[in-house]
Amino acid sequence: MLIVLTGIDGSGKTTAAEATVAAARQAGKSALLLRNYAGRRRMSLLSARLGIQAPPRLADFLETAVRTFNVLNAHRRARNFHGLVVMDRHLHCQLALRGMHGLPRGRFLPWLIRILPRPDLVIYLDVDPREAHARILARGTDSERLEDLESLRDAYQSLPEFPRFTRLTAGGPPGDVLSRMHAAIEKAGGPRPDECSHASPH
């Protein structure tokens, strides 16, 4: 089963992905976590250090190249894996970022989404941008403006693909979010990651 997690920065994608895979492995199941980052955090930290802000089109070009490479490599690895595969981010995230910056969708990323194996479940972790902003400030590794998070949330919900996403409330304690994740996976036809199994790990 292939699951993709999407959502604004601070929505808890990485935390939920790691916890879901850990729960599956603890229950004796095969599970794989794949990260489809675009290098935004590193680039933003570098920009802040140098005092230079990359133009949106240049930033998108660099992020798209990095994310596309990671997504293609992730699907290559997923194809040869038997068990639960959780992808932290995907190409939808780059399309949402383009929408946030007022850039066109383009043709390449939508085409790539269509030809790649379709995930069994694309989960959008929906959180109030103010809560997401507080989480980002608390982790202290990067920074995001509240207005950008609000714009990104609007951009996600404006994606043509969004009606096919499974929307889960991501506010509150991580344990509650994880329970909603497990219920969504079970509803989609997969076994709950936290239920014991005698499957052998791969």
Number of C-alpha atoms within 10 A of each C-alpha: 18 20 19 24 25 26 25 27 20 24 24 22 22 18 14 22 24 16 19 25 21 18 19 23 21 16 17 18 25 20 22 23 20 21 19 22 21 24 15 16 14 12 16 18 14 13 13 13 9 9 9 10 12 12 8 13 13 10 15 20 10 14 19 21 12 16 22 19 14 19 24 16 15 19 17 11 13 21 12 8 15 14 18 21 25 26 25 22 26 24 21 21 23 21 21 25 22 21 20 18 15 13 14 9 15 10 8 9 15 15 10 14 15 10 8 11 12 12 14 14 20 23 23 24 23 21 21 16 23 15 16 23 23 13 15 19 14 11 10 8 10 14 16 16 12 15 12 17 20 17 19 23 22 15 21 25 16 13 15 9 13 16 10 11 16 18 16 16 15 25 17 10 8 14 11 12 19 20 15 15 25 20 15 18 21 13 11 13 11 16 18 20 27 20 13 15 16 8 12 10 11 10
